[in-house]
Amino acid sequence: MKDTYLTIATIAEGFYKEKGSKFLAFAFPVQNEDQVKDCLEELRKKYYDARHYCYAYMLGREMDVFRANDDGEPNHSAGDPILGQIRSANLTDILVVVVRYFGGTKLGVGGLVTAYKTAASEALQSAEILEKIVTKQVHVEFEYPEMNEIMRIIKEHELNIAHQEMALNCSMKIEVRENDFDLIMEKLELLAALGQVKLLD
């Protein structure tokens, strides 16, 4: 199973103009729906005189939590094109909002689809894409003389130490890539069976 996913590093922006209407696009890295609400609130305050705040978001590495919102534009003319851009970039844990200032000329549904799609695409193209690895944490305890055994496993598999306490009794929290988890646990369980380490919950 794939244990990586793509998201964006920081906020990115895009812009599109058509027949006097301006479309300001913002892409945000988000972890949950509360953060989505906060970002929308912030934009509504900052661009309080805009006509529409259309958006789409995708959450979770399975990309199974998502929503598109047209915010008063004709059905499927704004939120869905934005979501389509997120999907085609294969991104998750992301919110894209397009703020529209109406220019006085109606664009029609086709024109709106193009505008929202292009604005969203501009923001995503300017974003820094990050590949994130899904990890699980293992908590081990061991006596100082057993340090070499633990460090050998950590170096061999390029594991990340999330937290450590070094004394006569040492404690370590290790980040393990999901796909390597069973293999690492096997090695640690072997050390535990020999009484060299203790595995904690």
trRosetta pair geometry for C-beta under 8 A, 3 or more apart (Angstrom, degrees):
i j d omega theta_ij theta_ji phi_ij phi_ji
1 178 7.6 -61 87 122 107 124
1 179 7.1 -164 66 -91 71 92
2 5 7.7 104 129 -67 111 69
3 133 6.2 36 126 -162 93 73
3 134 4.4 -116 -171 47 82 102
3 177 6.0 114 113 177 146 87
3 178 3.9 -172 -131 56 136 113
3 179 4.6 -142 -1 -28 139 96
4 131 5.4 8 180 178 123 100
4 132 6.5 158 -156 81 69 42
4 133 5.3 -33 -99 -100 83 59
4 134 7.0 -141 -78 -2 30 81
5 61 4.1 -144 -40 -133 148 89
5 63 7.9 174 -144 -46 128 91
5 92 5.4 -38 168 43 130 122
5 93 7.6 104 115 2 128 109
5 131 7.5 163 81 -154 26 59
5 132 5.7 -20 62 60 76 94
5 134 7.2 59 -2 -45 100 99
6 89 7.5 -129 112 140 136 82
6 90 5.5 65 43 111 134 90
6 91 5.3 -82 107 -105 98 60
6 92 7.0 107 71 20 59 75
6 129 5.7 -9 -167 -172 110 106
6 130 7.0 150 -154 78 57 47
6 131 5.8 -34 -96 -100 70 62
6 132 7.6 159 -100 15 19 79
7 29 5.7 81 156 -129 115 102
7 91 5.9 103 -115 -163 39 88
7 92 5.9 -64 -84 74 89 57
7 93 4.3 -20 -113 66 136 108
7 94 5.9 -179 -147 -52 80 98
7 129 7.7 154 84 -154 26 61
7 130 5.5 -24 69 63 74 98
7 132 6.0 8 17 -7 110 123
8 12 6.2 -101 -172 -5 146 119
8 27 5.8 69 15 134 170 120
8 28 7.9 169 70 142 127 12
8 29 5.0 -143 75 -70 80 93
8 91 6.6 18 -34 -152 87 137
8 94 5.8 81 8 -106 105 116
8 124 7.8 -123 -77 -132 132 65
8 127 4.3 -52 -131 178 127 130
8 128 6.4 108 -163 68 75 55
8 129 6.3 -53 -103 -102 62 46
8 130 6.6 113 -152 11 12 93
9 29 6.9 -88 130 -45 7 143
9 127 7.4 160 30 177 75 82
9 128 4.1 -26 24 88 124 112
9 129 7.5 -54 -19 -4 89 2
9 130 4.9 117 -69 -41 80 118
10 29 6.8 -56 -101 -1 18 118
10 127 7.9 -172 65 -147 57 79
10 128 6.5 35 27 37 85 113
11 26 6.5 -17 -167 -168 103 93
11 27 6.7 156 -156 80 51 58
11 28 5.5 -8 -105 -102 85 66
11 29 7.5 -110 -64 6 52 77
12 26 7.6 152 80 -157 45 46
12 27 4.5 -5 56 53 92 111
12 123 5.1 129 109 -179 94 74
12 124 7.0 112 92 -95 141 22
12 126 4.7 165 -172 92 112 89
12 127 3.5 -114 -16 -83 160 77
12 128 7.4 172 -70 5 122 61
13 24 7.3 -27 -162 -175 104 82
13 25 6.4 140 -164 84 52 66
13 26 5.7 -16 -105 -101 74 64
13 27 7.5 -152 -71 18 30 77
13 122 8.0 -21 134 120 49 98
13 123 5.7 -58 -166 -117 16 89
13 126 6.5 -37 61 79 49 146
14 24 7.8 149 82 -168 53 40
14 25 3.7 -10 60 62 97 121
14 26 7.9 -152 26 -60 72 29
14 27 7.6 53 -6 -18 103 101
14 119 5.3 146 107 -176 113 55
14 120 6.8 142 57 -121 148 6
14 121 7.0 148 -153 76 165 44
14 122 2.8 134 -156 96 120 96
14 123 3.4 -102 -6 -47 110 64
14 124 7.4 -16 -41 8 140 53
14 125 7.2 87 -96 39 122 90
14 126 6.2 174 -75 12 80 120
15 22 7.3 -26 -161 -169 93 92
15 23 7.0 145 -160 83 45 64
15 24 6.0 -9 -107 -112 78 58
15 25 6.8 -147 -65 20 33 85
15 119 6.8 -12 -148 -131 12 88
15 122 6.2 -102 32 121 40 156
16 22 7.8 150 83 -161 48 48
16 23 4.3 -12 62 60 92 115
16 25 7.3 45 1 -19 97 113
16 115 5.6 169 113 -157 134 69
16 118 4.7 108 -102 102 150 109
16 119 4.1 -109 11 -74 119 83
16 122 6.3 178 -50 -7 93 143
17 20 7.8 0 -176 -115 94 3
17 21 7.0 166 -155 84 56 50
17 22 5.4 -18 -105 -107 85 66
17 23 7.1 -165 -77 20 37 77
18 21 5.5 -16 68 59 74 97
18 23 7.4 17 13 -8 97 114
18 103 7.7 -166 88 19 52 144
18 107 6.0 56 115 -110 127 131
18 111 6.4 177 143 -179 147 105
18 114 7.6 105 -79 97 161 108
18 115 5.2 -106 15 -96 141 115
19 103 5.6 165 116 83 65 136
19 105 4.2 -91 156 74 125 132
19 107 6.2 172 42 -88 132 88
19 111 7.7 -2 12 -176 130 145
20 102 8.0 23 114 152 99 44
20 103 2.3 154 112 174 88 129
20 104 5.4 -22 103 35 154 93
20 105 5.8 109 35 16 118 102
21 100 6.2 -6 -177 -167 109 98
21 101 6.5 171 -156 86 58 59
21 102 5.7 -26 -110 -137 97 34
21 103 3.9 -114 -51 -1 51 105
21 105 7.2 -117 -26 59 99 78
21 107 6.5 -72 19 -43 149 124
21 115 6.9 -2 100 -145 126 156
22 100 7.2 159 83 -152 52 49
22 101 4.4 11 49 47 97 109
22 103 7.0 111 -16 -60 65 105
23 98 5.3 -4 -173 -176 98 111
23 99 7.4 151 -158 73 46 46
23 100 5.4 -12 -103 -100 72 77
23 115 5.2 157 -39 167 153 101
23 116 6.7 -144 -150 -90 145 47
23 118 7.6 96 79 78 145 91
23 119 3.9 -104 127 -72 121 148
24 47 7.0 -169 57 -95 143 157
24 50 7.8 -99 31 -105 116 144
24 98 7.0 153 75 -159 42 55
24 99 4.4 -17 61 58 100 100
24 100 7.9 -168 22 -74 71 31
24 101 7.7 50 -9 -9 103 98
24 119 7.3 57 84 -162 3 129
25 96 6.5 -4 -170 -174 100 97
25 97 7.2 163 -151 87 52 46
25 98 4.8 -20 -97 -102 78 81
25 99 7.8 -168 -75 19 30 69
25 119 3.9 160 -45 155 121 91
25 120 5.4 -169 -138 -84 141 37
25 122 5.9 130 45 67 138 98
25 123 3.9 -123 121 -36 115 124
26 39 7.7 -168 117 175 127 114
26 43 6.5 -162 36 -95 151 133
26 96 7.1 167 85 -152 46 52
26 97 5.0 -8 58 58 97 92
26 98 7.8 177 20 -82 65 37
26 99 7.4 33 -2 -10 107 103
26 123 6.3 -168 -104 -129 8 145
27 94 6.2 -13 -170 -169 96 109
27 95 7.2 159 -155 84 48 49
27 96 4.9 -16 -101 -100 76 83
27 120 7.8 99 -71 -156 101 67
27 123 4.3 150 -22 146 104 118
27 124 5.9 117 -69 -78 155 59
27 127 5.3 -54 82 -73 146 134
28 35 7.6 -161 133 147 128 105
28 39 4.8 -124 10 -125 172 153
28 94 7.0 149 78 -158 49 57
28 95 4.6 -10 57 59 101 99
28 96 7.7 -178 19 -79 68 37
28 97 7.5 21 -2 2 109 102
29 93 6.1 19 -163 131 75 97
29 94 6.3 -41 -110 -100 46 67
30 35 4.1 174 -147 103 98 124
30 36 5.4 84 177 -65 165 69
30 39 6.6 -91 -78 -16 126 140
30 57 6.5 -33 57 -147 138 130
30 59 7.1 -64 100 -93 97 100
30 93 6.1 -162 73 -180 51 63
30 94 6.6 126 28 -120 84 13
30 95 4.8 41 -3 -14 136 108
31 35 5.8 88 40 2 70 148
31 59 7.5 77 171 -139 27 108
31 93 6.0 5 -98 -146 45 108
32 35 5.5 103 59 8 66 99
32 36 7.4 -113 113 -6 42 91
32 59 6.8 77 -110 -140 34 146
33 36 5.0 -43 -150 29 45 121
33 37 6.6 49 151 -21 68 97
33 57 7.9 147 -107 90 66 152
33 59 7.3 -76 -55 -35 72 160
33 65 7.8 -102 -56 160 102 131
34 37 5.7 -51 -155 33 34 112
34 38 6.6 36 148 -20 65 104
35 38 5.5 -50 -147 35 37 115
35 39 6.4 38 154 -20 67 103
35 95 7.6 -161 114 -15 92 137
36 39 6.1 -57 -153 35 28 109
36 40 6.5 25 152 -17 64 109
36 55 7.9 146 -169 139 102 144
36 57 5.2 -65 -113 -46 130 167
36 95 5.1 160 -119 -89 82 141
37 40 5.8 -59 -149 38 30 110
37 41 6.2 33 155 -22 66 108
38 41 5.7 -56 -149 34 29 113
38 42 6.4 32 153 -22 64 106
39 42 5.7 -54 -151 33 31 115
39 43 6.6 26 154 -15 64 106
39 95 5.6 139 71 85 155 150
39 97 6.8 -174 132 -18 109 136
40 43 5.9 -58 -150 38 31 107
40 44 6.3 31 153 -20 66 107
40 53 6.4 114 -155 145 90 137
40 55 6.6 -95 -96 -14 109 162
40 95 7.9 -103 -50 171 86 145
40 97 6.4 165 -101 -95 72 144
41 44 5.8 -55 -147 35 30 111
41 45 6.5 28 154 -18 64 105
42 45 5.9 -58 -154 34 29 109
42 46 6.2 19 154 -14 66 112
43 46 5.7 -58 -140 42 33 107
43 47 5.8 -15 174 26 72 107
43 53 6.0 138 108 -137 121 127
43 97 5.6 -158 -3 115 173 155
43 99 6.0 -148 173 -68 120 126
44 47 7.1 -69 -125 62 19 74
44 48 6.6 60 160 -99 57 61
44 53 5.9 -58 -81 -49 85 162
45 48 6.1 -8 -160 -65 26 99
47 50 4.3 22 145 -18 108 123
47 53 7.6 143 80 -88 118 105
47 99 4.8 41 97 -171 164 153
47 101 8.0 -111 -174 -63 117 97
49 101 7.7 30 110 -115 85 102
50 53 6.6 97 96 -63 129 81
50 99 4.7 -48 -152 179 170 100
50 100 6.2 123 -179 71 107 40
50 101 5.3 -86 -125 -76 78 69
51 72 7.8 -124 153 89 82 135
51 100 5.3 -54 62 98 98 91
51 101 6.4 124 2 -128 95 28
51 102 4.3 56 -30 -22 156 104
52 71 4.8 134 -162 104 88 115
52 72 5.6 -142 -108 62 102 106
52 73 5.7 48 -135 -45 160 99
52 78 7.0 -101 149 -122 143 168
52 98 7.9 9 108 101 100 81
52 99 7.3 169 89 -153 57 41
52 100 4.3 12 53 42 99 113
52 102 7.9 87 -2 -52 94 94
53 71 5.2 -161 63 -139 56 170
53 97 6.0 -10 -176 -170 85 113
53 98 7.8 162 -157 78 39 43
53 99 5.6 -6 -108 -105 71 74
53 100 7.9 -148 -68 18 32 74
54 69 6.3 -166 -150 97 58 71
54 70 5.7 -10 -124 -148 111 31
54 71 4.7 -140 -82 28 61 112
54 73 5.9 -15 -76 7 134 131
54 78 3.6 -75 -154 150 160 132
54 79 5.5 -130 -174 -63 98 66
54 82 6.5 170 128 -20 100 142
54 97 7.2 151 82 -157 40 59
54 98 5.1 -17 66 60 93 93
54 100 7.0 32 4 -13 104 113
54 116 6.1 -45 92 -125 144 131
55 68 7.6 -164 103 -146 46 46
55 69 5.4 10 56 50 76 104
55 71 7.3 64 6 -27 77 124
55 79 6.6 4 72 -115 33 86
55 82 6.5 -112 -159 109 25 163
55 95 6.3 3 -174 -177 122 92
55 96 6.4 170 -149 89 72 49
55 97 4.2 -23 -95 -103 109 71
55 98 7.1 175 -80 17 54 63
56 66 7.0 15 180 -177 91 96
56 67 6.7 -166 -144 95 59 50
56 68 4.3 -7 -104 -106 103 75
56 69 7.1 180 -77 18 54 66
56 79 5.2 127 -68 -168 94 72
56 80 7.5 118 -80 -87 138 16
56 82 4.1 166 9 100 116 105
56 83 3.6 -143 -162 -66 155 78
56 86 6.0 -143 107 -2 118 136
56 95 7.7 177 92 -150 38 54
56 96 5.8 -2 57 56 79 93
56 120 7.8 15 35 -122 113 146
57 66 6.4 -165 94 -141 54 60
57 67 5.9 11 47 48 85 83
57 86 7.7 147 -141 -102 21 170
57 94 6.5 -169 -146 97 69 49
57 95 4.2 -20 -98 -102 108 74
57 96 7.3 170 -83 18 56 60
58 63 5.5 -8 -177 -143 116 84
58 65 7.3 128 -164 84 42 61
58 66 4.6 -4 -105 -101 66 106
58 83 7.3 123 -54 -143 101 82
58 86 5.1 169 -8 146 128 138
58 87 7.4 149 -75 -71 149 66
58 91 6.5 125 64 101 134 71
58 92 4.8 -99 123 -122 107 63
58 93 7.4 -47 98 -8 74 24
58 94 5.7 10 51 52 89 85
59 63 8.0 141 71 -127 27 39
59 65 4.0 -33 65 80 102 114
59 66 6.9 -178 19 -73 69 55
59 92 6.4 100 -142 -178 12 92
59 93 6.0 66 -128 -91 58 50
60 63 6.3 -159 84 -58 83 19
60 64 5.5 -49 86 40 141 77
60 65 5.0 97 1 16 121 102
60 92 6.3 -83 70 179 39 135
60 93 7.5 139 -12 -60 21 77
61 92 6.2 155 -109 81 33 155
61 132 8.0 -121 -97 85 111 110
61 134 6.0 -31 -55 -70 170 126
63 66 6.8 16 176 -46 72 121
63 87 7.8 108 -178 -114 141 77
63 92 4.9 -120 -88 -88 83 124
66 83 6.4 100 168 -142 124 120
66 86 7.9 173 -137 94 125 142
67 79 7.7 -54 143 -173 63 130
67 83 8.0 -139 102 -90 23 129
68 78 8.0 164 172 98 99 65
68 79 3.1 127 165 148 87 107
68 80 5.0 85 155 -69 163 48
68 82 6.5 156 -134 61 99 97
68 83 4.3 -73 -80 -30 118 133
69 78 7.9 -34 105 97 45 108
69 79 4.7 147 44 -93 22 136
70 73 4.5 -120 177 59 95 86
70 74 7.0 -101 -178 81 145 27
70 75 6.2 -133 -18 -116 166 31
70 76 7.0 -49 -73 -25 132 19
70 77 6.3 74 -136 47 121 74
70 78 4.5 121 -133 46 68 107
70 79 4.8 -91 -59 -7 58 105
70 80 7.9 -7 -71 -4 97 81
71 78 6.9 -72 38 92 85 151
71 79 7.6 128 -3 -56 77 103
73 77 5.0 -121 141 74 113 110
73 78 4.2 88 60 -20 149 130
73 100 7.7 83 -70 16 123 156
73 112 5.9 163 -173 -170 128 146
73 116 7.8 147 108 -55 174 140
74 77 4.4 59 72 -9 88 136
74 109 5.2 -77 81 -98 148 96
74 112 6.7 139 39 48 103 160
76 79 7.4 -76 -118 57 34 85
76 80 4.6 2 -150 8 72 142
77 80 7.7 60 -3 39 10 101
77 81 7.3 -12 168 -7 32 119
77 109 4.9 -118 -101 -146 123 75
77 112 4.0 30 165 101 118 131
77 113 5.5 -97 -152 -61 65 73
77 116 7.0 124 139 6 63 139
78 81 6.5 -68 -152 36 18 103
78 82 6.6 12 157 -15 60 110
78 98 6.8 -142 -168 63 102 124
78 112 6.2 -61 -66 161 80 111
78 113 7.9 -121 -69 -95 37 46
78 116 4.5 173 -137 -88 61 161
79 82 5.8 -62 -153 37 31 111
79 83 6.2 28 154 -18 68 108
79 116 7.9 -47 -30 168 20 153
80 83 5.5 -53 -143 38 33 112
80 84 6.2 43 154 -28 65 103
81 84 5.4 -48 -148 29 33 120
81 85 6.9 36 153 -21 62 99
81 113 5.0 158 -65 -157 141 67
81 114 8.0 -109 -146 -50 158 14
81 116 4.5 113 77 92 128 107
81 117 3.9 -89 177 -67 119 86
81 120 6.9 166 124 17 84 138
82 85 5.9 -54 -160 30 34 111
82 86 6.9 34 145 -17 65 102
82 96 5.1 -165 -178 94 111 117
82 98 6.1 -148 -88 -9 129 116
82 116 5.6 -74 -51 160 87 107
82 117 7.3 -136 -67 -93 42 45
82 120 4.4 169 -127 -81 71 150
83 86 5.5 -52 -153 34 39 113
83 87 6.3 38 150 -19 69 106
84 87 5.7 -55 -148 38 31 112
84 88 6.2 24 157 -16 67 107
84 117 6.7 -23 71 -118 121 101
85 88 6.0 -53 -140 38 30 104
85 89 6.4 22 158 -11 63 108
85 96 7.0 -60 80 64 118 172
85 117 6.1 157 -53 -152 114 65
85 120 4.2 155 43 116 158 121
85 121 5.1 -130 -132 -71 133 70
85 124 5.9 -171 154 -6 112 148
86 89 6.1 -67 -153 42 27 103
86 91 5.3 -97 -164 62 74 101
86 94 6.0 -179 -137 87 117 124
86 96 6.0 -158 -65 1 109 128
86 120 7.5 -73 -40 172 75 128
86 124 7.4 -166 -92 -88 51 139
87 90 7.3 28 177 -76 37 39
89 124 5.1 -127 -61 180 161 142
89 129 7.8 -143 173 -101 111 127
91 94 4.9 12 137 2 117 150
91 124 7.2 -150 -7 -137 150 117
91 129 7.4 -114 -96 -126 110 99
93 132 8.0 8 29 19 147 150
96 120 5.0 70 154 -137 145 100
96 123 6.1 150 -139 82 107 142
96 124 7.1 -31 -97 -57 139 97
98 116 5.3 174 56 -136 165 79
98 119 4.8 96 -127 101 123 137
98 120 6.0 -73 -57 -61 121 82
100 115 7.9 66 -109 133 117 132
106 111 8.0 126 144 60 58 140
107 110 7.9 -131 143 75 84 59
107 111 3.0 -138 165 107 94 131
107 112 5.2 134 87 -55 120 68
107 115 6.2 2 160 -20 169 137
108 111 4.7 89 57 10 80 107
108 112 6.9 -148 92 -9 39 88
109 112 5.7 -57 -148 36 31 111
109 113 6.4 35 155 -23 66 103
110 113 5.8 -51 -149 31 30 112
110 114 6.6 28 154 -15 63 106
111 114 5.8 -56 -152 38 31 111
111 115 6.2 31 152 -21 66 109
112 115 5.6 -56 -144 37 32 112
112 116 6.1 22 163 -12 69 107
113 116 6.4 -60 -144 41 24 101
113 117 5.9 22 159 -17 62 116
114 117 5.9 -62 -142 41 24 111
114 118 5.9 20 162 -18 64 113
115 118 6.1 -59 -144 38 23 106
115 119 6.2 20 160 -17 62 109
116 119 5.9 -53 -142 37 29 109
116 120 6.2 28 159 -17 63 109
117 120 6.1 -61 -151 39 25 109
117 121 6.2 26 153 -21 63 112
118 121 5.5 -55 -145 37 30 115
118 122 6.4 37 154 -25 65 102
119 122 5.7 -50 -152 29 31 114
119 123 6.9 29 152 -16 63 102
120 123 5.9 -56 -155 34 34 109
120 124 6.4 27 152 -14 68 109
121 124 5.8 -59 -146 40 31 108
121 125 6.1 33 155 -23 67 107
122 125 5.9 -55 -146 34 27 111
122 126 6.6 15 158 -11 62 108
123 126 6.2 -67 -153 40 29 102
123 127 6.6 41 148 -40 65 104
124 127 5.4 -45 -150 14 37 121
133 177 5.5 -49 167 -120 128 97
133 178 7.7 -168 168 8 81 89
134 177 7.4 85 77 -157 56 61
134 178 4.5 -1 100 -17 100 132
135 160 7.6 -39 -129 43 163 118
135 175 4.4 13 166 -176 151 95
135 176 6.0 141 -161 68 88 34
135 177 5.7 -54 -102 -93 79 36
135 178 6.4 -137 -105 -40 24 73
136 175 7.7 146 72 -156 29 54
136 176 5.4 -29 64 65 79 93
136 178 6.0 95 -17 -96 97 68
136 181 5.3 38 38 -108 130 131
137 162 6.2 -36 -124 13 115 153
137 173 5.5 -1 -172 -177 114 101
137 174 6.9 148 -155 73 61 41
137 175 6.0 -34 -98 -98 72 56
137 176 7.3 152 -104 16 20 82
138 173 7.2 160 79 -156 41 53
138 174 4.9 -20 60 60 94 95
138 176 5.6 40 -9 -13 112 126
138 184 6.9 -145 -18 125 157 124
138 185 7.1 -165 -104 -88 138 78
138 188 6.7 -173 172 -24 148 173
138 199 7.2 -53 -172 -142 98 97
139 171 7.3 -3 -173 -173 88 93
139 172 7.4 171 -150 89 48 46
139 173 5.2 -18 -99 -102 75 77
139 174 7.9 179 -81 18 28 71
139 199 7.3 106 79 -168 64 55
139 200 4.2 -61 105 71 112 100
139 201 7.0 -1 47 85 127 19
140 150 6.7 178 103 -122 148 128
140 171 7.4 172 91 -151 47 50
140 172 5.3 -10 60 60 89 92
140 174 6.8 10 8 -1 109 114
140 188 6.4 -118 -91 -151 132 127
140 197 5.0 -16 -169 -176 114 127
140 198 6.8 143 -162 73 61 50
140 199 6.0 -33 -104 -103 74 55
140 200 6.9 178 -95 13 20 86
141 169 6.5 3 -174 177 103 99
141 170 6.9 164 -155 87 54 51
141 171 5.1 -16 -103 -102 80 76
141 172 7.9 170 -83 20 36 67
141 197 6.7 142 73 -167 44 72
141 198 4.3 -17 62 59 99 105
141 200 6.0 65 -14 -29 106 117
142 146 4.2 -103 169 78 125 130
142 147 7.1 164 101 -70 124 49
142 149 7.9 -140 -168 64 161 110
142 150 6.1 -172 28 -43 156 135
142 169 7.7 167 88 -157 25 60
142 170 5.5 -20 67 62 73 99
142 172 7.8 -16 19 11 100 108
142 191 7.9 -27 -99 148 131 128
142 196 6.3 10 -136 150 117 66
142 197 4.3 -42 -80 -108 109 77
142 198 6.9 180 -71 16 56 71
143 146 5.5 89 62 5 68 105
143 168 6.6 -20 -148 161 81 68
143 169 6.1 -45 -102 -104 60 57
143 170 7.1 114 -150 14 11 88
144 147 5.8 -13 -171 -31 49 113
144 166 7.5 78 -107 -167 96 81
144 167 7.5 -107 -63 110 111 31
144 168 5.6 -77 -17 -145 117 38
144 169 7.7 -86 -33 -69 77 17
144 170 5.9 114 -83 -28 57 113
146 149 5.3 -44 -176 32 75 117
146 150 6.4 71 131 -18 86 102
146 170 8.0 -150 65 41 92 121
146 191 7.5 116 -172 -174 127 122
146 196 4.6 151 -130 -176 136 92
146 197 6.3 -175 141 -65 150 78
147 150 5.9 -66 -155 40 35 108
147 151 5.9 28 157 -17 74 112
147 170 6.5 71 -86 11 94 164
148 151 5.8 -59 -141 41 29 108
148 152 6.2 38 156 -30 65 103
149 152 5.8 -51 -153 25 27 115
149 153 7.1 23 152 -14 60 102
149 191 6.0 142 143 -119 137 133
149 196 5.9 -6 64 157 162 146
149 197 7.7 -140 96 -39 125 113
150 153 6.0 -58 -159 35 34 108
150 154 6.4 32 148 -18 68 109
150 172 6.7 129 171 31 146 155
150 191 7.7 116 -75 -176 72 172
150 197 6.8 114 -77 -83 108 135
151 154 5.3 -54 -144 39 37 115
151 155 6.0 34 158 -18 70 105
152 155 6.1 -56 -146 38 26 106
152 156 6.0 28 156 -22 63 113
153 156 5.8 -56 -141 37 26 114
153 157 6.3 -8 169 11 63 112
153 159 7.2 6 126 8 78 137
153 184 6.8 110 174 -141 120 84
153 187 5.5 156 -118 126 130 143
153 188 7.2 112 180 -67 173 80
154 157 6.9 -82 -149 52 19 85
154 158 8.0 51 163 -119 54 6
154 159 4.6 -97 -141 54 66 108
154 161 6.7 9 -144 -57 142 97
154 174 6.6 -124 -102 -128 102 130
155 158 7.3 19 -169 -75 30 44
157 176 7.8 9 127 -132 140 85
157 177 8.0 -144 164 22 109 106
157 180 6.0 142 -164 174 130 152
157 183 7.9 162 -104 103 141 117
157 184 6.3 -119 58 -88 176 107
159 174 5.2 18 153 -174 134 111
159 175 6.4 169 -174 71 82 62
159 176 6.0 -20 -127 -94 117 64
159 177 7.9 -131 -108 -7 75 82
159 184 7.3 99 -81 -119 139 143
160 174 7.2 142 79 -163 47 61
160 175 4.1 -9 67 49 102 117
161 164 5.3 -5 171 -39 128 117
161 172 6.0 -63 -141 -161 104 107
161 173 7.3 108 -169 74 61 56
161 174 5.9 -39 -107 -104 56 69
161 175 7.6 -142 -74 11 9 83
162 173 4.4 -57 66 103 106 105
162 174 6.8 178 8 -106 88 13
162 175 5.2 104 -47 -40 106 95
163 171 8.0 -18 117 117 94 93
163 172 7.1 165 89 -154 58 43
163 173 4.2 30 45 33 94 114
164 170 7.1 -7 -171 -175 93 99
164 171 6.9 168 -152 90 48 57
164 172 4.7 1 -109 -109 87 80
164 173 7.4 -139 -65 26 54 64
165 170 6.5 175 89 -153 63 54
165 171 4.5 15 46 49 104 97
165 172 7.7 -148 28 -66 60 51
166 170 5.3 1 -119 -116 52 103
167 170 6.5 171 41 -79 54 57
171 200 7.9 -3 -143 10 103 145
174 184 7.9 -146 113 172 133 142
176 180 5.8 -126 179 86 92 98
176 181 5.1 113 121 -101 124 69
176 184 4.9 -135 -135 49 139 161
176 185 8.0 123 138 -44 173 79
177 180 4.6 61 69 19 95 108
177 181 7.2 -133 91 -46 45 73
178 181 5.5 -24 -156 -24 35 119
180 183 5.3 -66 -168 48 65 114
180 184 5.5 62 137 -25 92 108
181 184 6.0 -62 -147 39 27 107
181 185 6.1 26 159 -19 66 110
182 185 5.7 -57 -146 38 28 112
182 186 6.4 37 153 -27 63 103
183 186 5.7 -50 -154 27 30 116
183 187 6.9 26 151 -15 62 103
184 187 5.8 -56 -155 36 35 110
184 188 6.3 27 152 -13 68 109
185 188 5.7 -58 -143 43 33 108
185 189 5.9 36 156 -24 68 107
186 189 5.9 -55 -144 35 24 111
186 190 6.6 30 152 -23 60 104
187 190 5.7 -53 -155 29 30 114
187 191 6.8 27 149 -14 63 103
188 191 5.6 -52 -152 37 38 111
188 192 6.2 42 147 -23 67 104
188 197 6.3 -71 -163 81 82 145
188 199 6.1 99 140 -82 118 116
189 192 5.2 -49 -145 35 36 116
189 193 6.4 42 151 -24 66 99
189 199 7.0 -18 -90 -30 63 147
190 193 5.7 -48 -150 30 31 112
190 194 6.7 22 151 -11 61 106
191 194 5.7 -60 -151 42 34 107
191 196 4.3 -78 -175 67 87 115
191 197 4.5 36 121 16 116 109
192 195 7.6 44 180 -76 33 20
192 196 7.3 -93 -74 53 25 69
192 197 5.3 -63 -78 77 67 80
192 198 6.5 96 -126 -112 97 28
192 199 5.3 -39 -85 -14 146 101
